[in-house]
């Protein structure tokens, strides 16, 4: 029987001809949220992003390209390890290392922000020098939180241990100790208002090494555009600001891996899920089509 209106495959962007061997980007969904401290639900983020992405138009009028042509392959969701957050980081690290060994660009879909820890460690074992470029509402530099060094509130402390070079953009929530200790590692949202977009981009460029790992906590965006997060903070970046920064920074840098995390879907509200899917699609395009 011929199906008149077949649904696209269940992978990121619903690609019919996804092939691991030919793919430049490999997507690892990680439905995990065991250390969330306010509103849980980020374990549902990867599924919601994939589902929304299957409705995206492949042609980008901004880049005048079908970004799908880069070659994108989606792995099965990584089963959570609930024995400890440390063990989960080990599991993620092992998976990302395989992708790096196969010369793929790893794209991790969280889940909570702690999924970044294992992925960054995997990159650190391959790259001698790289920076972690963080887009986030929160500093995430606590050494330990709620009894765990692998909490989503400790991501950048662990990232700094792995890379030795971190820079956060859009920060507007931190505790007093981290605010003082890591001030040079952060571009506060309040200060961005006194800077033009070119100054912001130049600052990020100077503060980071040539090779970068990008981690995007979607609560960097303003809740008016991105309400579906576990720890919302007012006065965030707009989608346009974020995509402009990503486009220009990726012209200057070599991307070694990237993650998108902390989407906590709200039942019946699909726009935020689609926004993140579109952000991912454009970011892939910015990295491979630089002009």
Secondary structure, DSSP 8 states (H G I E B T S, - for coil): ---TT----SSTT--TT--TTT-SEEEEEE---TT-SS---GGGHHHHHHHHHTT--SEETTTTEEGGGG-EEE--------S-HHHHHHHHHHHHHHHHHTT-EEEEEESSTTHHHHHHHHHHTT-SS-EEEEE-SB----S-BTTBTTSTTSHHHHHHHHHS-EEEEEE-B--HHHHHHTGGGEEEHHHHTTS-HHHHHHHHHHHS-SEEEEEEEGGGB-TTT---BSS--SS-B-HHHHHHHHHHHHHHSEEEEEEEE-B--BTTB-HHHHHHHHHHHHHHHHHHS--
